[in-house]
């Protein structure tokens, strides 16, 4: 700031020299004297670099010399010669190149320093064994056979730094364009080519990235995303509630506040988002509004503890119109793999689904703690616990089938270990219990045979074969909470 004030004063005196007079208390001021005073001020100011001091001092001296040479009048520097001097000084590339050099630090990053290219490839084998096929509990589902499938997921993306506060990014992935929840390319389709689609294209703007905003002496930051991007970049959500494969489209913002000297909190974050689901010309558009309050705290007590707590409200608006298309319904069929549909096959009325039985206004609670302090096999192994609970405040299953509202669900995940370098491992246990309309199947995960209405136990293991190559093995056993036959007729 001081540099700018001095440079401003310097420019003021030069302009005064061009006009021929400067008035201070109605008396003419000697330009040479002003320049000498300016040189003294520059030399005494520690905030200005030595190189800048020397350059400005030489320029001031040249103005004084030009004044003495051209005229004996107090302020007699000719407009033409002074203009020429100013032009020579600013055009001299050895002194100043751009305004960034004069008023701030120039960002000298090249294009490849700004560009981050990333990607991954995953090979997957999955086997589903259905007890229903053996017992044939209901005849119309005999086609639900045991299956074993291979699939591949390939993703490639980039993130480019436009300036220290703005980035743009995009990513392509395998998988059909109309399957929101999956990026898998399944093997065994007569060797046909795999589809690949753009699943991210966004702008990120963080206006206080380099210089934090100050609020009451506390640092604060703001991150904004526009376009098609990852929901979990801002929002805390578990693996079943919101699949990491789902990339919504819209606008999201996260405001972070870092309380200074607070015993209970390290960070408070408020996240808001508005997503477009379906745009229609003849019906109400389908959209989603999300708000989440997130708290974080770390402390030392016989090791390190990290806590994350969040509460959120998800409002999925008007996703019931028939013209929304098949992608908004779960494509697995009319049984309870999906959310409840009115007038679905096997039910009453038209065989074509018209709307969801329930509205989806979800209260979501998230709690995660990680303790790093247990020594096992000569290494400190972190232990992580995740608890997640969701309630659909507008579930209406009871009105259609009399099975209760079917709008609650929760999961518990416990992991031991970490994955940072070759040889690391992590093992975990998970328990999932979700009623039929507690999850919105447009965004819920597809790791299990069901996307909702299930109870599942699973064992999850990871081993880092190489620094960038993990091997995951997931085994699960589960069943539907309410059998499909209960939804017939």
Steps between C-alpha positions, in 0.01 A plus 500: 500500500782739586664427167186598316465825700857604418461411134176695492667807648783463251256493207321801644816714505590396146158603373538826684830554320326453165241765573772738617393578857413335830330699771550437871346761723472726190878499449693339211700192593841420354476173304869429560450530874198269485699239310786517751254457788349204320846341459562535874162344581569208268840433655353502851203272428580135591186370326635575152761278340847638432459446127182708493660773711793531261278504191267771634791706636675502162177601332447789744860616450456496123189718533696750710788507251259545210335788682833680557610446140184622329399798711600722791134533601408323824278248321613522144529141379351490151203271440666334203831417669338385824262276307797355315680427828195327646462290187865396503486397865183291474604338171834389642441126550794471737307708755130420474315251280139509615276658761525175699872568548425851623210431735537134596676170454465373147374143462769339288344150475509344158213311341625159611551620857137613503368178342432189706410186304371201694330170435445144613399161367319231699446134417209342685361151544163461668302190591139513619351187653124524551333264741168582335603292198545189712185528708288649219299683763294677236468368148511825306855564620662174393701704248697658784795265445844487652736721303871557464615799301819681402511873447748784448486861607732754337510867595718782367477864599682828543495805724649828375590801714373810321633719782573441870128528578336324203517156339324319217477123467343214309500120502392215275401156623379169365142387544167574332402866499153433643620298801552759771639267765765306310812554295549132425546354152381139523677225311315264273306713253623330183829691520325825418671829580459645845320827550682793656338824607578835655401476866667818629533851356520779753638833615630539855537846648660558843536879541686476832733215412823701516392757760242374754202719579503634856177487704538611859867409491424150365611370162225411252489355149241450229497228233250511213437243226299549181424230242517122539720398794543267799245555777739371768758771433295707745242273662563217745304192393554127541549245221138380485320831549671671205707301252835653404412409139215756501604843369215753541454809284451843648656740748651431843680716754681424822583769756771403753573682824804413713433622858813629669577357845174304517513194727214320332537565127775524240268568207137585432379451144166589344428335165216592264417350161236514231496222239297456182374142454271524199394794283160465334292711268157368600543420870667633811876462495654253743770644724676453832588748775757409765620672817756361743669626817837334558721513811856373543731466799839337567653440842778308672416242767726194512528545126323715242121520468323649197126566509262592219130565563243620246126547471332551163164536332444369145187606315440325167231708329245367248675181387166331440397605150466217247697703245808503722611195307616157603830616652327652801338167582716214609553283193522179701128441469173544680588310816635650820851540366384853424298769672129438509313599185129555453326300227809280454487155336357249742300774667168660426414716201721573203804276446712811438649673809362849539650637822672414824288400796706723730649843473868514589578756767791342685653591835856371499736466798869415467756423772858386446791466739854379433744405775870475418687348790470121490830325430454170318772300321760768581296777338241748620167404342208745485152382598204668332131483593221635280133520601237632263124536544233621258128569538261571215260749657249450218500121458155364407548126454247429775225662296561260211592169664444530874859400580581817690650821365822321393698823524788431740847356454849494644843347458806439720851460358810408702847496340849420627813596307599748231597505132788736427789296362588155371430223750235690698167334573158589632216275614147593594153383595179662389135468595230656281128518580284711268124500450354532153457879476780606735740528205438667165614242248597758240808575713545200733783252445487175300763303694239245616228316304250750643506878511245524780272282718779275629701389801863411425813395690831536317873451544722736303878460458763706320865429428740742332681284244699799375501865597219576255335157470259377770322164500152497654294196598141551614282219629141558607195309618158657510130476438208722413320649797162445335480224239395582145190282533366741759483769233297297251137578424 
